[in-house]
Amino acid sequence: MPEVKFISVESVRQASRLIKERPPSEAILMAGGTDLLVLQKHKLIAPQSIIYLKGIAGLREIRPDGNGRFVIGAMATLDEVARHPGINQSYPMLAQAALAVASAQIRNKATLGGNICLNSRCWFYNRSPFWRSEYPECRKAAGGNKCYVVPKSRKGCFALQSGETVGPLVALDAKLRLVSDEKERLISVEEFFLADGIDYLALEPGEVLTEVLLPAAKGSGAFVKFRPQNNLDFATFTISVLPPRNGSGSRIVVGSVATRPLRARKAEMMLDQGTQNPASIARQAAEELSLVSFVRGSVEFKRQVIEARLHEILTHFEGHRSRNYEVAHAGV
């Protein structure tokens, strides 16, 4: 086995300098390691240096900022996020997504930052070297000139964004703090994901994700993770829905079906406009999503089940709103 240098850093800027000094193929950042170790096992990566981030003080905190908002350190584990009283009260959709990841053992090691930055996944990539040898032209795994998911494509990779917490974070309009040894910046979670399965994150050289910034809560919302066998596997899709407040701000986000999370913007507009027909909103959302990958289920299967599950969510919202209306008028 090739020798690997394990470097535990004490500051973000130290990590940034180390990652910039080395070629991308030779150095990698490690948080919980639950994805990195599997990639190593499958010989998809072979770093000479692993830069360990969990020793950096302050990156594991979950705290309110005093203005109704929350800040979550990127090194907070998924278990800590799922069980935090403030997150459960103000952002239950995010707590549910964190709890839906894999198993308790994984959630105790995996971090929120790692789940956001999770490597995009594909049936033709996340396999053993022996299995991949039958598909030697894969753009992501072998640097070839073919995509086996979309064979007619001339460029690009269609590996899937797969972190369960990403959809809720997009729905919540969360932002990410990215820090390097030279600067720091904020970027929305939605803008953080690019439309390519190889270069899938908008990270500049040397940048490290340090914090997730959640705006003041706008409502409880709903989260669904769907996989046919209800096992510990990655989702066929996730749905994150935030109902409108005062006629605006609704979100319908579908994750794990493309290289980036997808928003059903026309369906969101219908929600904002007060359309009281869950079936038509769900149908519009399923139809407008740009689905091309058959990984984890055919496109038609995904559309049908997304429509059905979204219909259930919106019907629940509609019933809840009607009950609130009746209660309010009963007190008049």
Secondary structure per residue as TSV (DSSP state, phi and psi in degrees):
chain	resnum	aa	ss	phi	psi
A	1	M	-	360.0	132.9
A	2	P	-	-61.7	146.7
A	3	E	-	-70.9	136.1
A	4	V	-	-122.4	130.0
A	5	K	E	-90.7	123.3
A	6	F	E	-102.7	118.5
A	7	I	E	-119.4	113.1
A	8	S	E	-91.9	116.2
A	9	V	-	-97.4	159.9
A	10	E	S	-111.5	-6.5
A	11	S	S	-148.1	156.5
A	12	V	H	-65.4	-41.0
A	13	R	H	-66.1	-33.8
A	14	Q	H	-64.1	-44.2
A	15	A	H	-61.1	-41.8
A	16	S	H	-61.9	-45.8
A	17	R	H	-62.0	-42.6
A	18	L	H	-64.6	-40.6
A	19	I	H	-72.0	-30.4
A	20	K	H	-76.6	-26.6
A	21	E	H	-75.4	-13.7
A	22	R	S	-118.1	149.3
A	23	P	-	-61.1	147.1
A	24	P	T	-54.2	-33.0
A	25	S	T	-76.7	-12.4
A	26	E	T	-104.6	-13.9
A	27	A	E	-137.7	144.9
A	28	I	E	-145.9	145.9
A	29	L	E	-83.8	144.4
A	30	M	E	-130.2	130.4
A	31	A	S	-108.1	-94.6
A	32	G	S	-80.0	-28.1
A	33	G	-	85.9	1.1
A	34	T	T	-69.6	-26.5
A	35	D	T	-92.2	-41.0
A	36	L	H	-58.7	-44.4
A	37	L	H	-66.3	-34.5
A	38	V	H	-69.8	-40.4
A	39	L	H	-61.9	-38.9
A	40	Q	H	-64.5	-43.2
A	41	K	H	-59.4	-39.6
A	42	H	T	-84.5	4.4
A	43	K	T	57.9	35.4
A	44	L	S	-86.7	-23.4
A	45	I	-	-133.6	152.5
A	46	A	-	-143.6	66.1
A	47	P	-	-69.5	145.4
A	48	Q	S	-87.6	-21.5
A	49	S	E	-135.4	131.9
A	50	I	E	-111.9	121.2
A	51	I	E	-101.1	109.2
A	52	Y	E	-90.1	125.5
A	53	L	-	-99.1	-13.0
A	54	K	T	-71.4	-10.0
A	55	G	T	-83.8	-2.9
A	56	I	S	-79.1	121.5
A	57	A	T	-66.6	139.8
A	58	G	T	91.6	-12.4
A	59	L	T	-84.5	2.8
A	60	R	T	-110.5	2.8
A	61	E	-	-74.9	145.4
A	62	I	E	-124.6	116.0
A	63	R	E	-148.8	149.0
A	64	P	E	-75.4	152.1
A	65	D	-	-98.6	3.6
A	66	G	S	91.0	-7.5
A	67	N	S	-119.7	26.7
A	68	G	S	83.9	2.2
A	69	R	-	-106.9	167.1
A	70	F	E	-126.1	148.2
A	71	V	E	-121.2	127.9
A	72	I	E	-117.8	122.3
A	73	G	E	-65.6	142.3
A	74	A	T	-62.9	-23.2
A	75	M	T	-89.8	0.9
A	76	A	-	-61.9	133.5
A	77	T	B	-73.7	159.6
A	78	L	H	-63.4	-33.0
A	79	D	H	-65.0	-41.5
A	80	E	H	-64.4	-40.3
A	81	V	H	-65.1	-45.1
A	82	A	H	-64.7	-30.1
A	83	R	H	-101.2	-2.9
A	84	H	-	-70.3	125.8
A	85	P	H	-58.5	-41.1
A	86	G	H	-66.7	-38.7
A	87	I	H	-68.6	-41.9
A	88	N	H	-63.2	-36.6
A	89	Q	H	-76.5	-45.0
A	90	S	H	-94.1	-30.1
A	91	Y	-	-135.3	59.7
A	92	P	H	-58.4	-29.7
A	93	M	H	-60.5	-40.9
A	94	L	H	-70.7	-40.9
A	95	A	H	-61.1	-41.0
A	96	Q	H	-64.9	-39.6
A	97	A	H	-65.6	-42.2
A	98	A	H	-62.9	-39.1
A	99	L	H	-70.6	-20.9
A	100	A	T	-82.7	-5.9
A	101	V	S	-77.9	120.0
A	102	A	S	43.9	-123.3
A	103	S	-	-122.1	170.7
A	104	A	H	-60.1	-37.1
A	105	Q	H	-63.9	-42.7
A	106	I	H	-65.9	-45.5
A	107	R	H	-63.8	-25.5
A	108	N	T	-75.5	-16.1
A	109	K	T	-109.5	-41.9
A	110	A	-	-67.3	145.7
A	111	T	B	-109.5	161.8
A	112	L	H	-63.6	-43.4
A	113	G	H	-60.4	-39.5
A	114	G	H	-66.5	-37.9
A	115	N	H	-67.0	-35.5
A	116	I	H	-67.4	-44.3
A	117	C	S	-88.4	8.1
A	118	L	-	-47.9	132.6
A	119	N	-	-58.2	137.5
A	120	S	-	-61.9	149.4
A	121	R	B	-124.7	150.5
A	122	C	-	-156.9	149.9
A	123	W	T	-60.5	-27.9
A	124	F	T	-93.8	2.7
A	125	Y	T	-117.0	-51.6
A	126	N	S	-83.1	65.2
A	127	R	S	-139.2	172.3
A	128	S	-	-70.6	159.2
A	129	P	H	-56.7	-37.6
A	130	F	H	-62.5	-44.3
A	131	W	H	-65.3	-43.4
A	132	R	H	-67.9	-22.0
A	133	S	T	-62.7	-21.1
A	134	E	T	-78.6	-10.5
A	135	Y	-	-131.3	67.7
A	136	P	T	-74.7	-8.8
A	137	E	T	-100.9	8.7
A	138	C	B	-58.3	128.9
A	139	R	H	-64.8	-39.6
A	140	K	H	-79.3	-44.5
A	141	A	H	-81.1	-35.7
A	142	A	H	-124.2	0.3
A	143	G	-	70.1	22.9
A	144	G	-	-78.8	-161.5
A	145	N	S	-125.9	34.5
A	146	K	B	-145.3	143.6
A	147	C	-	-111.4	120.6
A	148	Y	S	-78.6	-13.6
A	149	V	S	-82.6	-42.6
A	150	V	S	-125.4	80.5
A	151	P	T	-59.7	-27.6
A	152	K	T	-83.1	-5.6
A	153	S	-	-70.5	141.4
A	154	R	S	-89.9	-21.4
A	155	K	S	-156.5	172.4
A	156	G	-	85.9	166.6
A	157	C	-	-129.4	143.0
A	158	F	-	-114.4	23.8
A	159	A	-	-61.0	149.2
A	160	L	B	-93.6	134.3
A	161	Q	-	-60.4	134.2
A	162	S	-	-134.3	0.2
A	163	G	-	-73.0	126.2
A	164	E	T	-66.8	-29.8
A	165	T	T	-79.3	-10.4
A	166	V	H	-66.6	-45.7
A	167	G	H	-57.1	-51.3
A	168	P	H	-58.7	-38.6
A	169	L	H	-65.9	-37.2
A	170	V	H	-65.5	-45.0
A	171	A	H	-61.1	-33.1
A	172	L	T	-85.4	0.9
A	173	D	T	58.1	39.6
A	174	A	-	-72.3	154.5
A	175	K	E	-120.9	158.1
A	176	L	E	-116.3	139.0
A	177	R	E	-97.4	120.1
A	178	L	E	-111.1	128.1
A	179	V	E	-127.0	137.4
A	180	S	-	-127.1	-176.1
A	181	D	S	-75.1	-7.5
A	182	E	S	-111.0	-30.6
A	183	K	-	-161.6	175.4
A	184	E	E	-140.1	155.4
A	185	R	E	-151.4	162.8
A	186	L	E	-110.1	143.0
A	187	I	E	-143.7	142.9
A	188	S	E	-70.4	151.9
A	189	V	H	-61.3	-37.0
A	190	E	H	-61.2	-41.9
A	191	E	H	-77.6	-15.5
A	192	F	H	-68.9	-24.8
A	193	F	B	-99.2	132.4
A	194	L	-	-102.4	164.3
A	195	A	S	-88.0	47.7
A	196	D	-	-153.2	138.0
A	197	G	S	-79.3	-11.4
A	198	I	S	-93.9	-60.9
A	199	D	S	-93.6	81.7
A	200	Y	-	-99.1	-10.7
A	201	L	B	-122.9	144.6
A	202	A	-	-86.3	54.9
A	203	L	-	-96.6	131.0
A	204	E	-	-88.0	161.0
A	205	P	T	-53.7	130.0
A	206	G	T	83.8	-1.5
A	207	E	-	-79.9	142.4
A	208	V	E	-126.1	132.2
A	209	L	E	-74.6	121.9
A	210	T	E	-112.9	-33.7
A	211	E	E	-146.4	151.4
A	212	V	E	-111.8	125.1
A	213	L	E	-108.1	118.3
A	214	L	E	-101.9	129.2
A	215	P	-	-70.9	172.0
A	216	A	S	-55.2	139.7
A	217	A	-	-59.0	137.5
A	218	K	-	-112.9	4.4
A	219	G	-	144.0	164.2
A	220	S	-	-77.0	-36.6
A	221	G	-	69.1	-170.6
A	222	A	E	-146.7	145.6
A	223	F	E	-132.8	136.3
A	224	V	E	-133.6	130.3
A	225	K	E	-111.3	123.0
A	226	F	E	-114.2	128.4
A	227	R	-	-145.7	136.3
A	228	P	T	-54.4	-36.5
A	229	Q	T	-98.8	3.2
A	230	N	-	50.7	44.1
A	231	N	S	-102.4	-160.5
A	232	L	S	-89.5	7.6
A	233	D	S	-76.0	173.4
A	234	F	-	-66.9	159.0
A	235	A	-	-74.5	146.0
A	236	T	S	-67.1	-39.4
A	237	F	E	-163.5	160.0
A	238	T	E	-122.6	150.9
A	239	I	E	-126.3	130.6
A	240	S	E	-125.8	122.7
A	241	V	E	-126.5	131.4
A	242	L	E	-121.3	118.1
A	243	P	-	-71.5	159.2
A	244	P	-	-71.7	156.4
A	245	R	B	-124.2	122.9
A	246	N	T	56.4	38.1
A	247	G	T	80.3	16.7
A	248	S	B	-157.2	169.3
A	249	G	-	86.3	8.6
A	250	S	-	-70.1	152.3
A	251	R	E	-138.7	135.4
A	252	I	E	-129.0	108.1
A	253	V	E	-121.3	128.2
A	254	V	E	-113.6	123.5
A	255	G	E	-110.7	165.5
A	256	S	S	68.7	20.4
A	257	V	S	-120.6	-3.7
A	258	A	S	-153.5	-176.7
A	259	T	S	-70.2	-15.7
A	260	R	S	-143.8	159.5
A	261	P	-	-64.3	143.1
A	262	L	E	-109.6	135.5
A	263	R	E	-103.1	137.4
A	264	A	-	-92.6	83.6
A	265	R	H	-69.9	-36.9
A	266	K	H	-67.5	-39.1
A	267	A	H	-67.2	-37.0
A	268	E	H	-60.1	-40.5
A	269	M	H	-63.7	-38.5
A	270	M	H	-62.2	-40.9
A	271	L	H	-63.1	-44.7
A	272	D	H	-62.1	-34.4
A	273	Q	T	-81.1	-0.9
A	274	G	T	83.9	19.8
A	275	T	-	-59.6	122.5
A	276	Q	-	-104.5	51.6
A	277	N	-	-138.1	85.8
A	278	P	H	-54.5	-35.5
A	279	A	H	-64.5	-43.1
A	280	S	H	-71.4	-35.1
A	281	I	H	-67.2	-44.1
A	282	A	H	-63.4	-40.3
A	283	R	H	-64.3	-44.3
A	284	Q	H	-61.4	-43.6
A	285	A	H	-60.8	-47.2
A	286	A	H	-64.0	-35.9
A	287	E	H	-74.5	-33.2
A	288	E	H	-84.7	-13.9
A	289	L	S	-68.2	134.8
A	290	S	-	-88.0	92.7
A	291	L	-	-108.4	129.2
A	292	V	-	-132.0	-18.3
A	293	S	-	-91.8	134.6
A	294	F	-	-92.6	4.0
A	295	V	T	-65.1	130.6
A	296	R	T	67.5	16.6
A	297	G	S	141.9	146.6
A	298	S	-	-65.0	158.9
A	299	V	H	-60.2	-44.2
A	300	E	H	-65.3	-40.6
A	301	F	H	-60.4	-46.3
A	302	K	H	-60.8	-45.3
A	303	R	H	-59.2	-45.0
A	304	Q	H	-64.5	-44.0
A	305	V	H	-75.2	-36.6
A	306	I	H	-59.1	-45.6
A	307	E	H	-60.8	-43.9
A	308	A	H	-65.5	-45.4
A	309	R	H	-69.5	-37.8
A	310	L	H	-66.1	-37.4
A	311	H	H	-59.5	-42.4
A	312	E	H	-61.1	-45.2
A	313	I	H	-62.5	-47.9
A	314	L	H	-68.0	-33.7
A	315	T	H	-65.1	-39.1
A	316	H	H	-63.4	-44.8
A	317	F	H	-59.7	-44.1
A	318	E	H	-63.5	-42.0
A	319	G	H	-65.1	-39.2
A	320	H	H	-65.5	-41.9
A	321	R	H	-65.0	-40.1
A	322	S	H	-64.3	-40.3
A	323	R	H	-64.4	-41.4
A	324	N	H	-62.9	-38.3
A	325	Y	H	-63.8	-42.9
A	326	E	H	-65.8	-41.3
A	327	V	H	-64.5	-43.2
A	328	A	H	-61.6	-41.7
A	329	H	H	-77.0	-25.3
A	330	A	H	-66.7	-25.0
A	331	G	T	-89.7	-6.2
A	332	V	-	-72.0	360.0
